[in-house]
Amino acid sequence: MVQAQIGDTVKINFTGKLEDGSVFGSTTDREPLEFKLGEGQILPGVEKGIEGMNVGESKTIKVPPEQAYGQHREELVEEVGRDQFPKDVEPQVGQRFKVPQSNGQTMVVRVVNVSESMVTLDANHPLAGKDLTFELELLGIPSRTE
């Protein structure tokens, strides 16, 4: 059997779920995911789960925040005055904005709360701090003859 190893290009199907069973991502209705193991293109916990799998094998893994999107960091949550938004923008919970940083980069933030005078913005990844479950299926290793 051909097993996935660091350095291999692999092709997988996956379904990612939260603890309540809701799906946050899947290749079910699209092309399988293809990437090179060991290059950090996917979550570290998923990469570890794929390493050593045999072609055709399926398994379910649990990935803690430290091996996924990290812990939720309170310092990435900030309240700003509504007057900081352009007059024609009405911030709403769930909305995303690109915020310019002093280094010339932009940061994506999500609106998590809106009051009469303040807007709470969160720069954490929406899945930060969450335990994730992945159903994985190794379809092939295109970088090696199978």
Secondary structure by P-SEA (a helix, b strand, c coil): cccccccccccccbbbbccccccccccccccccccccccccccaaaaaaaccccccccbbbbbcccccccccccccbbbbbcccccccccccccbbbbbbccccbbbbbbbccccccbbbbbcccccccbbbbbbccccccccccc
